[in-house]
Amino acid sequence: MQKLLSEIRACEVCKAHLPLGPRPIVAAHADAKIIIIGQAPGTKVHETGVPWDDPSGRQLRKWLGVSDKVFYDETKIVLVPMGFCYPGKGKGGDLPPRTECAPLWHQQLWDAMPKLELIILIGTYAQNYYLKGEMEKNLTETVRAYKKYLPKYFPLPHPSPRNRFWLTKNPWFDEEVINELQTRTKMLLG
């Protein structure tokens, strides 16, 4: 695992497309049971090198019902994005994750984690990649149908503060989905 993580962190495959240069962000351990697949690091995470070290990460930890200590314990929770480096700014926020990363690195990581039981898919990029033809017509319906993907996958919206409107519009998410997410997380982490 350490050799693989070193290779990922040294990756420069899409260097020419990265405005801040390559800085692959990943946290993994062979003993972990839960993996969280996000989109791509933002500028703050690019600066610190710490995955989910931003308001979205704080919200995600609340959803999971875990402390920072548990969240950042690589033996418990693996943090992997679809695109490992900050992709740059677009018109409405950050650009989509680079498409080279997931096919290049994800399967190698999964193969090195034999205890993996739950894959949490944050947002449409991760859901499109992993759920392929099994997704519902949109993110909202995919998240609402989360039981369909269990026990392997758990689809979630992005925990960004920008999604406050979505959360307000979909109260069932807090009432049902978060409860199930916290129950499964607690069960898997002991």
C-alpha positions in Angstrom: 0.0 0.0 0.0 2.8 2.5 0.9 4.4 1.9 -2.5 1.1 2.5 -4.3 0.4 5.7 -2.3 3.9 7.0 -3.1 3.2 6.3 -6.8 -0.1 8.1 -6.7 1.4 11.1 -4.8 4.1 11.4 -7.4 1.7 11.2 -10.4 2.1 13.9 -13.0 -0.1 12.4 -15.8 -2.2 15.5 -16.3 0.3 18.1 -15.2 -0.1 20.2 -18.3 -3.8 20.7 -17.4 -3.4 21.7 -13.7 -3.2 25.4 -13.0 -1.6 24.9 -9.6 0.4 21.9 -10.6 0.1 18.3 -9.5 -0.5 17.6 -5.8 -2.5 14.3 -5.7 -4.5 14.1 -2.5 -5.3 10.6 -1.1 -5.5 8.9 2.3 -5.7 5.1 2.4 -4.8 2.1 4.5 -5.2 -1.7 3.8 -7.3 -2.2 7.0 -10.0 0.4 6.2 -13.6 -0.7 5.8 -15.1 2.5 4.5 -14.0 4.5 1.5 -15.3 8.0 0.6 -15.0 8.9 -3.1 -15.3 12.7 -3.6 -14.9 14.9 -6.6 -11.5 16.7 -6.6 -9.6 18.8 -4.1 -10.4 22.5 -3.9 -7.8 25.2 -3.5 -7.7 24.9 0.3 -7.2 21.2 0.2 -4.5 21.7 -2.5 -2.7 24.1 -0.1 -2.9 21.9 3.1 -2.7 18.5 1.5 -5.4 17.3 3.9 -8.5 15.8 2.2 -11.9 17.4 3.1 -10.1 20.1 5.1 -12.9 22.7 4.3 -16.5 23.5 5.1 -17.7 20.6 2.9 -15.6 18.2 5.0 -17.0 19.5 8.2 -20.5 18.9 6.9 -19.5 15.4 5.7 -18.2 14.5 9.2 -21.5 15.6 10.6 -23.4 13.5 8.2 -21.3 10.5 9.1 -21.6 11.2 12.8 -17.8 10.9 13.3 -15.1 13.1 14.9 -12.2 14.5 13.0 -10.0 11.9 14.8 -12.1 9.0 13.4 -12.5 10.6 10.0 -8.8 11.1 9.5 -7.9 7.6 10.8 -6.8 6.0 7.5 -7.2 2.5 9.1 -10.9 3.3 9.4 -11.9 5.6 6.5 -10.2 6.0 3.1 -10.4 9.3 1.4 -10.1 9.2 -2.4 -11.3 11.7 -5.0 -12.3 11.0 -8.6 -9.6 13.5 -9.6 -6.6 13.6 -7.3 -5.5 17.1 -8.0 -7.2 20.6 -8.0 -8.6 20.9 -11.6 -8.9 24.7 -11.8 -11.7 27.2 -11.8 -14.7 27.1 -14.1 -17.6 29.5 -14.6 -19.8 28.1 -11.8 -17.1 26.9 -9.4 -14.2 24.4 -9.8 -13.8 22.5 -13.0 -14.9 18.8 -13.0 -12.4 16.2 -11.8 -9.8 15.1 -14.3 -10.9 11.9 -15.9 -7.4 10.2 -16.0 -7.2 9.5 -12.2 -10.0 7.0 -11.5 -9.2 4.5 -14.2 -5.5 4.8 -13.5 -5.6 4.4 -9.7 -8.9 3.4 -8.2 -8.8 -0.3 -8.9 -5.3 -0.6 -7.7 -6.3 1.0 -4.4 -9.4 -1.3 -4.0 -7.2 -4.3 -4.7 -4.9 -3.3 -1.8 -7.9 -2.9 0.6 -9.3 -6.4 1.2 -11.5 -5.3 4.2 -13.4 -2.7 2.3 -17.1 -3.0 2.9 -18.8 0.4 2.0 -18.1 2.8 -0.8 -19.6 6.2 -0.2 -20.1 8.0 -3.5 -20.2 11.8 -3.2 -21.9 13.6 -6.0 -22.6 12.8 -9.7 -19.1 12.2 -10.9 -18.5 9.3 -8.5 -22.0 8.0 -9.0 -21.8 8.1 -12.7 -18.5 6.3 -12.7 -19.4 3.5 -10.2 -23.2 3.1 -10.6 -23.0 3.3 -14.4 -26.4 2.3 -15.9 -27.9 1.7 -12.5 -28.4 5.4 -11.6 -31.8 7.0 -11.4 -32.7 9.9 -13.6 -30.7 12.5 -11.5 -28.7 12.8 -8.3 -31.8 13.5 -6.1 -33.5 10.3 -7.3 -30.3 8.3 -7.0 -29.7 9.5 -3.4 -33.4 8.8 -2.6 -33.0 5.2 -3.9 -29.8 4.7 -1.8 -31.1 1.3 -0.5 -31.0 -0.1 -4.0 -27.2 0.3 -4.0 -26.5 -1.1 -0.5 -24.6 -2.8 1.0 -21.7 -1.9 -1.3 -22.4 1.7 -2.4 -24.0 4.6 -0.6 -24.7 7.6 -2.9 -24.8 11.1 -1.3 -25.0 14.6 -2.6 -22.0 16.8 -2.2 -21.9 18.3 1.3 -20.9 21.7 0.0 -22.5 24.8 1.6 -23.7 25.6 -1.9 -26.1 22.7 -1.6 -28.1 24.3 1.3 -31.1 24.8 -1.0 -31.0 21.1 -2.1 -31.0 20.0 1.6 -33.9 22.4 2.4 -35.9 21.1 -0.6 -35.3 17.5 0.3 -36.0 17.0 4.1 -36.2 13.3 3.6 -32.4 13.3 3.3 -31.8 14.4 6.9 -34.7 12.4 8.2 -33.9 9.0 6.6 -30.6 8.9 4.7 -28.4 10.5 7.3 -29.8 8.2 10.0 -29.0 5.1 7.8 -25.5 6.5 6.9 -24.7 7.1 10.6 -26.0 3.6 11.6 -23.9 1.9 8.9 -20.8 4.0 9.7 -21.0 3.2 13.4 -21.5 -0.5 12.7 -18.5 -0.8 10.4 -16.2 1.3 12.6 -17.2 -0.7 15.7 
